[in-house]
Amino acid sequence: MAAGLETLQQGAVWIDGRVVAQPGASTPPEERGVGLVFQDYALFPHLSVFENVAFGLGRHSRQERQARVLDVLRRVGLADLAAAYPHMLSGGQQQRVALARAVAPNPAVMLLDEPFAGLDRRLREQVRGDVLRLLAETGAAVLLVTHDPEEAMALSDRIALMRAGTIEQDGTPAVLYGRPATAFAARFLGETTAFDGIVWGGSVETPLGPVPAPGLAEGTAVEIHVRPEHVQVAPAAEGRPGAARGTLREIRLLGAVTALWADIPDRIGGTAMVQALRMGSVALPPGTDVTVSLDPSLALVFPISR
């Protein structure tokens, strides 16, 4: 819709204070000042890297076009591959060419449709950093579509979290992660352990102790979500007084952090599994008696819609 490739049925699209699309009227895509990077790169296979990047510069002189293309290729680290063809490039290189082609005309707006989805994790992180630096240099407004919450938080100044065609919540990454408006937003943007409960006396009893529920009426059914980095797991002999006692069930080293899962008694005679994260490695074998505790002010509380 924003690029002009689809017809608008209702509403309007504004770019820099100018209406470019509304029912019955649409500015042609080439007149919108929009750069578009597709998920599958959409490079022209019969054109060289240079020719792909130069494609949108037809209004420039030959000398201007050559200087602009070489400058953009240099900024994405591909100046030495200007004569190559797309089939000769890696996925990461093709992605950079697609980005360079979109940036070359100096668009006011850049639209990126899951541009890193086809790259492996290590390459994705590297290319993502390169893209972020290049886009910052251009000064263009950027709209990025992604299903990866980590990517959204790493790249964005503002996130609009979509659900079933509507905006669930929008705001800065820090707000969406730290103060999600709904249980869906809390789960989508990071791992959580969830408990059900009822508000009594301004708080909710959980297997990890009482959690404050300010502003919620007595008797309200709620979900409590706890992020793993806010949970502390320690050997039973070292745990905090009053902490829940449980058993360490699983431990997994994830590089810089270690994930732990512990069983603790729930409120109805069963057990609840709680996830925690700790920096570095943890020398505790599964089966260890542990205590599990939480700073209750960091718990996320959401009313359950009936």
C-alpha positions in Angstrom: 0.0 0.0 0.0 2.7 2.5 1.0 4.8 1.7 -2.1 1.9 1.9 -4.4 1.9 -1.7 -5.5 -1.6 -2.4 -4.1 -4.8 -0.4 -4.4 -6.1 1.2 -1.3 -9.8 0.4 -0.4 -10.2 2.7 2.6 -8.2 5.2 4.7 -5.3 7.1 3.3 -1.5 6.9 3.1 0.5 10.1 3.9 4.2 10.5 3.2 5.9 13.6 4.6 2.6 15.5 4.9 1.4 14.5 1.4 -1.5 12.2 0.6 -0.1 9.6 -1.9 -3.1 7.1 -1.7 -6.8 7.3 -1.0 -9.8 5.5 -2.5 -10.1 6.6 -6.1 -6.7 8.4 -6.2 -3.2 7.2 -6.1 0.3 8.7 -6.8 2.3 6.3 -9.1 4.9 4.3 -7.3 7.8 6.0 -9.1 6.7 9.4 -7.9 6.4 8.6 -4.2 10.1 8.7 -3.2 9.9 5.2 -1.7 12.6 2.5 -1.8 11.4 -1.1 -1.4 13.4 -4.2 -0.4 11.6 -7.5 -0.9 12.0 -10.6 1.2 13.4 -12.5 -1.7 15.6 -9.6 -2.9 14.0 -9.6 -6.4 17.2 -8.9 -8.3 17.3 -8.9 -12.1 19.2 -12.1 -12.9 20.3 -10.8 -16.4 21.8 -7.6 -15.0 25.1 -7.1 -13.2 25.3 -5.8 -9.7 26.1 -2.4 -11.1 23.2 -2.5 -13.5 20.8 -3.7 -10.7 21.7 -0.8 -8.5 21.6 1.7 -11.4 18.1 0.6 -12.4 16.2 3.4 -10.6 18.6 6.1 -11.7 17.4 6.6 -15.2 16.9 10.4 -14.7 20.5 10.9 -13.9 23.3 11.5 -16.3 25.6 8.6 -17.0 28.4 10.2 -15.0 26.1 10.9 -12.0 24.7 7.4 -12.2 28.1 5.8 -12.2 29.3 7.9 -9.3 26.2 7.2 -7.2 26.2 3.4 -7.9 29.9 3.1 -6.9 29.4 5.2 -3.8 26.4 3.0 -2.6 28.2 -0.2 -3.4 31.2 1.0 -1.5 29.0 1.7 1.5 27.6 -1.8 1.5 31.0 -3.4 0.9 30.4 -4.6 -2.6 32.4 -2.2 -4.8 34.7 -5.0 -6.0 31.6 -7.1 -7.2 30.1 -4.4 -9.4 30.6 -6.6 -12.5 29.3 -9.8 -10.9 25.8 -11.2 -11.5 23.3 -12.2 -8.8 23.8 -16.0 -9.2 27.5 -15.5 -8.3 26.7 -13.9 -4.9 25.9 -15.3 -1.5 22.5 -14.6 0.1 24.0 -11.9 2.3 25.6 -10.2 -0.8 22.4 -10.3 -2.7 20.6 -8.7 0.2 23.1 -5.9 0.2 22.6 -5.4 -3.5 18.9 -5.2 -3.1 19.4 -2.6 -0.3 21.8 -0.6 -2.4 19.4 -0.6 -5.3 16.6 0.8 -3.0 18.9 3.4 -1.4 20.6 4.7 -4.6 17.8 7.1 -5.6 17.8 8.7 -2.1 14.2 7.8 -1.2 12.4 9.7 1.6 11.0 6.4 2.8 12.4 2.8 2.9 10.1 -0.2 3.1 11.7 -3.5 4.1 9.7 -6.7 3.9 11.4 -9.3 6.2 14.7 -8.6 4.4 16.8 -10.9 6.7 14.4 -13.9 6.8 16.5 -16.0 4.3 19.8 -15.6 6.1 21.3 -17.8 8.7 21.6 -16.4 12.2 25.2 -15.3 12.2 25.0 -13.7 8.7 21.6 -12.1 9.7 23.2 -10.3 12.6 26.1 -9.0 10.5 23.9 -7.9 7.6 21.4 -6.3 10.0 24.2 -4.2 11.5 25.4 -3.1 8.1 21.8 -2.2 7.0 21.2 -0.2 10.2 24.3 1.9 9.7 23.5 2.6 6.0 19.9 3.5 6.7 21.1 5.9 9.5 23.3 7.6 7.0 20.5 8.1 4.5 18.2 9.8 7.0 15.2 8.0 5.3 12.2 7.0 7.4 12.1 3.2 7.5 9.2 0.8 7.8 10.3 -2.7 8.5 8.1 -5.8 8.6 9.3 -8.7 10.6 8.1 -11.7 12.6 11.3 -11.7 14.7 10.7 -9.8 18.0 14.5 -9.7 18.7 15.0 -8.1 15.2 12.2 -5.6 15.9 13.7 -4.5 19.2 17.3 -4.3 17.9 16.4 -2.2 14.8 13.4 -0.1 15.8 12.9 3.3 17.3 9.2 2.4 17.5 7.3 -0.9 17.2 3.7 -1.4 16.1 2.8 -4.9 17.2 0.1 -6.4 15.0 -2.5 -9.1 15.8 -5.3 -10.2 13.5 -5.0 -7.1 11.4 -5.1 -4.5 14.2 -2.4 -2.8 16.3 -2.1 -4.6 19.7 0.3 -2.0 21.1 2.8 0.6 19.7 5.6 2.4 21.4 9.4 2.2 21.9 11.0 -1.3 22.3 11.7 -0.5 25.9 8.0 0.2 26.6 6.7 -2.8 24.7 9.1 -5.2 26.4 9.1 -3.7 29.9 5.4 -2.6 30.1 3.4 -4.7 27.6 -0.2 -3.7 27.4 -1.6 -7.3 27.0 -0.6 -10.8 27.7 -0.2 -11.4 23.9 2.4 -8.6 23.8 4.2 -9.9 26.8 4.5 -13.4 25.3 5.3 -12.2 21.8 8.3 -10.1 22.7 10.0 -12.6 25.1 9.8 -15.8 27.1 7.5 -15.8 30.1 6.3 -18.1 32.8 2.6 -17.6 33.3 0.3 -18.2 36.3 -3.4 -17.6 36.8 -4.8 -16.0 39.9 -7.5 -13.8 41.5 -7.0 -10.3 42.9 -7.6 -10.1 46.6 -6.5 -7.2 48.8 -4.7 -5.5 45.9 -2.4 -8.5 45.1 -2.4 -11.9 43.6 -1.1 -15.1 45.2 1.3 -17.0 43.0 3.7 -20.0 43.5 6.4 -17.3 43.8 4.6 -15.3 46.4 2.2 -12.4 46.3 2.4 -10.0 43.3 0.9 -6.5 43.5 -2.1 -5.8 41.2 -2.7 -2.0 41.4 -5.9 -0.6 39.9 -7.6 -4.0 39.5 -10.9 -4.7 41.2 -11.3 -7.3 43.9 -12.1 -10.8 42.4 -10.6 -10.0 39.0 -9.2 -13.1 37.3 -5.7 -12.3 36.0 -2.7 -13.8 34.2 0.7 -13.1 35.8 3.7 -13.3 33.4 7.2 -13.5 34.7 10.3 -13.0 32.5 13.1 -15.5 33.1 15.7 -12.8 33.7 13.7 -11.6 36.7 13.7 -15.0 38.4 16.5 -16.0 40.8 17.4 -19.7 41.3 19.9 -20.7 44.0 20.9 -23.8 45.8 18.5 -24.4 48.7 21.2 -23.7 51.3 21.9 -20.2 49.7 18.3 -19.1 48.9 16.4 -16.2 50.2 14.2 -16.7 53.3 10.6 -17.2 52.2 11.5 -18.1 48.7 9.7 -21.0 47.0 11.5 -24.3 47.3 11.7 -26.6 44.3 13.8 -29.0 42.2 16.1 -28.1 39.3 14.8 -30.0 36.3 16.9 -28.8 33.3 19.9 -26.6 32.7 21.0 -25.4 29.3 24.1 -23.3 28.4 23.1 -20.7 25.7 26.5 -19.0 25.3 26.7 -15.9 27.4 23.7 -17.0 29.6 22.4 -20.2 31.1 18.7 -21.1 31.1 17.3 -23.1 34.0 14.0 -24.7 34.6 12.8 -25.6 38.1 9.6 -27.3 39.5 8.0 -25.6 42.4 4.7 -26.4 44.2 1.7 -24.6 42.8 -1.4 -23.5 44.8 -3.5 -26.6 44.1 -1.2 -29.4 45.1 0.6 -29.9 41.8 3.8 -28.4 40.4 4.6 -25.4 38.2 7.7 -25.1 36.0 9.5 -21.8 36.1 12.2 -20.6 33.8 15.2 -18.5 34.8 18.2 -16.9 33.1 21.6 -16.4 34.7 24.8 -14.9 33.2 27.6 -17.3 32.5 27.7 -21.0 33.3 26.0 -22.6 36.3 27.5 -25.6 38.1 24.2 -27.1 39.3 23.2 -30.6 38.2 19.5 -31.5 37.5 17.8 -32.8 40.6 19.4 -30.2 42.9 17.1 -28.7 45.6 16.8 -25.0 44.9 15.0 -21.9 46.0 13.2 -19.8 43.4 12.4 -16.1 44.0 11.1 -13.1 42.2 11.1 -9.3 42.7 7.2 -9.0 42.7 7.4 -5.4 41.3 8.7 -6.9 38.0 5.8 -9.3 37.4 3.4 -8.4 34.6 -0.3 -8.7 35.5 -3.2 -8.8 33.0 -6.9 -9.2 33.5 -8.3 -12.3 31.8 -11.1 -11.4 29.3 -14.1 -13.6 29.7 
